[in-house]
């Protein structure tokens, strides 16, 4: 009898211990990745659940709104969503939950509730987790409309439009073909207005885009609802020049090794005379493209405020050696070996002439930059930046504020430069545009200032 009691006691203790231990076994871990705040017409639900070997006895996802429960997913009926095994222990459930997928969804507050469970202790106990996310359903597309009038865009040139967007937290801007130019709060351009949705956007028709490229205002709110609106603009063609560049051995032997030394990513070396032309072609194509990508990345550092005022200043008394969008054909020993488009102005005066900031701004780059050699990029805000290439010396540092006319370095022939000159470029969201407009007081007044004052 005592023996039986002892056995019962031991078994009881063991069962109790197992109960306690199983109670500590990990419950499933739920993460609601999407939506975070809003649901619109085409929102996607994204949930991950983690449990040992992904063994779940239950997984239910429900949308609650106004006392109504709409099932979004259930292990019992997984057909409604895409279920993917991400790791041995983690699954992901994805499905559309916007108005298009759930026509009964109403605008306003709603809640997503996820319940996951796994059984432990040979199926005798269940460990359950619940996670919820409060969301707001919003289906009204944003409203967007132009405020300024008479936008005129030259091929390769820039323009600016003032417009109003509602709700003000919607992201918006100008779409030129597939290129997006964000708008910035108009207060950053000194405009005083009671409309918190008033925006200023600088945009461009790039030298290689078609004159008939559609240009329109676009907006997208946090719920993913989109709107677009036409505005008043005209495009004008522009004839670009063509040039010939004769490559000499002197030039190749001077420029190529210096650029390669600063560009290990190209993985090119020159040892014999035959290596120079292939290395030049690699620089003129691959490095040129890498540099262009770096300039687009630098545009992300732009200030939301317009830091400049008045026309940009050119290099005084300079001889123009090459214009914007000059189509160049490269020859070596009489043979055509390459073609490129020159996306800036080449200005020459004398050797090592002081180079001045074209306008007020903040330095975002001051270092060697591929084909541009020693290079300074100044941010003027709202996506507008100016570039100064081939410098012999640099007098500024990144982060430094500069004023119009301040010396930033001296001209030189570093990078891909045949002689001492300044390569000057204006960039809009990192894309080169014609600098001539930005030097022209009439253009600056009519295309920019007039619209800010009106
Ligand atoms: Zn140039």
Boltz pocket constraint, residues with backbone or C-beta under 6 A from the ligand:
constraints:
  - pocket:
      binder: B
      contacts: [[A, 322], [A, 342], [A, 344], [A, 345], [A, 346], [A, 422], [A, 423], [A, 424]]
      max_distance: 6.0
